[in-house]
Amino acid sequence: MVNAETAVRPAPHGAALSARPPGVARRSNALQRRSARTGWLLSTPALLMVLVFFVIPLLLMVWMSLNEWPLVGTEHFVGMQNYGEMLGDATFWSSLGFTALYTVIVTPLHVAIGYGLALVVRRKVRGVGALRTAYFLPVVVGFATAAYVFLVLLQPDSQILRLLGLSGLMTNWQTNPTLAVTVVVVLVSWKTAGTAMILYLAGMQAIPEEVLEAAQMDGATWWQREIQVVAPLVARTTALVLILGVAGSFLAFEQFFILTHGGPSNATLTTVMWIYTSSFIHYRLGYGATLSVALLVIVMLLSLVQLVLLREREDQR
């Protein structure tokens, strides 16, 4: 006699699959293979671009850093000699220190100005579209173009400043390290604040209106809503802005190259400018590649630390 429990026991999963008609199983497998081929086909252009424009140049840069590679002539392998020279390079360490100081100055301004502009253009009122466009417009201007505009405006004999009643700014600021850094910080803040504004604006518009209305009904003032409700909800946006700002500041080149040339007396020499000088002024591409590898590692570590800190804050909530 057949046991009733045995008779109604469901078949194992594998048995159910094997029980499918052979034609259905073949069509399912063919569909999966076709989907996999389509996925690889669609992703191949992006993979090729990453390979050609990132992976191969990165490997070439690492190989160059292990060689004495003149701009003209034959290279020869020197192993870790360039890295040892870098550790004793006082100019590299001073440029790295200035780059870090510049990053500490400009990044908080980048965040604060972007957040403030997002607050101004967040509400949908008449004319807000024109304000958004005006605030974002400097982003589309190239750094080199913006730097040359500032350079012309701030010449000691600038007629434009005299016409605007700002003749007090007509000074030889390039000989004063503090004034030189201030000019660059103003340029960068004007140039990049629009990017932070757009990112913050997207994050703020994603906050449900019911959340802000509930806080208002609980008696929270505008300031309390911004600090205790909006700011925590856009914390991920703040982390993204910080990562982009830190990476961009450590890679600063055009603004200092055009406005200050690293002077006076290398007081505004950034790490990328020293890489450029080593590679194309001193004709030592191998040593320049060594400095580039070191800078890449530093930027990657800083970005990783920021991501870890953000994850820890999210886990604590």
Secondary structure, 3 states (H helix, E strand, C coil): CCCHHHHHCCCCHHHHHHCCCHHHHHHHHHHHHHHHHHHHHHHHHHHHHHHHHHHHHHHHHHHHHCEECECCCCCEECCCHHHHHHHCCHHHHHHHHHHHHHHHHHHHHHHHHHHHHHHHHCCCCCCHHHHHHHHHHHHHCCHHHHHHHHHHHCCCCCHHHHHCCCHHHCCCHHHCHHHHHHHHHHHHHHHHHHHHHHHHHHHHHCCCHHHHHHHHHCCCCHHHHHHHHHHHHCHHHHHHHHHHHHHHHHCCCHHHHHHCCCCCCCCCCCHHHHHHHHHHHCCEHHHHHHHHHHHHHHHHHHHHHHHHHHHHHHHHC
